[in-house]
Amino acid sequence: MAMVSPVLPLIGGGTRGSSRHVGDLGQAVAQAVWDRSAAVFDYELGGPGVYSFEALMKLSAAEIHAAAFCCPIPLSAARCWAGGDLIA
């Protein structure tokens, strides 16, 4: 989204999460698919830190050398725009 617009919607605002490296995720999925004994395990694939959604969006934009202005949007407004189909 940051490649086409410098304004990024920040829906909900208070969401926090950890980053994931796509190579690690791909390796874990491949292992679970090809090694049947690995399919029964739970995998913790989060990165070492916990970030706000805004921080993750800004980190992602910086990685592709794009400007990122996060525009907070209340969840209720996002639900209206989505036609009420947004998961709470």
C-alpha positions in Angstrom: 0.0 0.0 0.0 2.9 2.3 0.8 4.1 2.0 -2.8 0.9 3.7 -4.2 0.0 6.1 -1.4 2.0 8.0 1.3 -1.1 7.9 3.5 -1.6 4.6 5.3 -4.8 3.8 7.2 -4.2 2.9 10.8 -7.4 1.0 11.6 -8.1 0.5 15.3 -4.7 2.0 16.4 -4.0 -0.1 19.5 -3.1 -3.4 17.8 0.3 -4.9 18.7 2.2 -7.7 17.1 5.6 -9.1 16.3 7.4 -9.2 13.0 7.9 -12.3 11.0 10.7 -13.1 8.5 9.2 -14.6 5.4 12.1 -17.0 5.0 11.4 -18.4 8.5 7.7 -18.7 7.8 8.3 -20.5 4.5 10.7 -22.9 6.0 8.3 -23.8 8.8 5.4 -24.3 6.4 7.5 -26.5 4.1 8.7 -28.6 7.1 5.1 -29.1 8.3 4.0 -30.1 4.8 6.8 -32.5 4.0 7.6 -33.9 7.4 4.3 -35.4 8.7 5.7 -35.7 12.3 6.3 -31.9 12.3 2.7 -31.2 11.5 1.5 -31.9 15.0 3.6 -29.2 16.6 2.7 -25.6 17.4 5.2 -23.1 15.9 6.1 -19.8 17.4 7.2 -17.7 14.4 7.1 -14.2 15.9 10.2 -12.0 15.9 12.0 -10.9 19.1 10.1 -7.7 19.6 6.5 -6.6 19.9 5.5 -3.5 18.0 2.5 -1.4 17.5 0.7 -1.7 14.1 1.8 1.8 13.3 5.5 1.0 14.0 5.2 -2.1 11.8 3.7 -0.1 9.0 6.4 2.6 9.2 9.2 -0.1 9.3 7.7 -1.7 6.2 7.5 1.6 4.4 11.1 2.4 5.4 12.3 -0.9 4.0 11.0 0.0 0.5 12.1 3.6 0.9 8.6 5.0 0.9 7.0 7.8 2.9 4.6 6.7 5.5 2.0 8.9 7.2 -0.3 6.8 9.3 -3.8 8.2 9.4 -5.7 6.8 12.5 -9.2 5.5 11.6 -11.6 4.4 14.3 -12.7 0.8 13.9 -16.4 1.9 13.7 -15.6 4.1 10.7 -13.7 1.3 9.0 -16.6 -1.1 9.6 -18.9 1.4 7.8 -16.6 1.7 4.8 -16.3 -2.1 4.7 -20.0 -2.5 4.7 -20.0 -4.0 8.2 -18.0 -7.0 7.2 -14.8 -6.1 9.2 -13.9 -8.6 11.9 -14.1 -7.1 15.4 
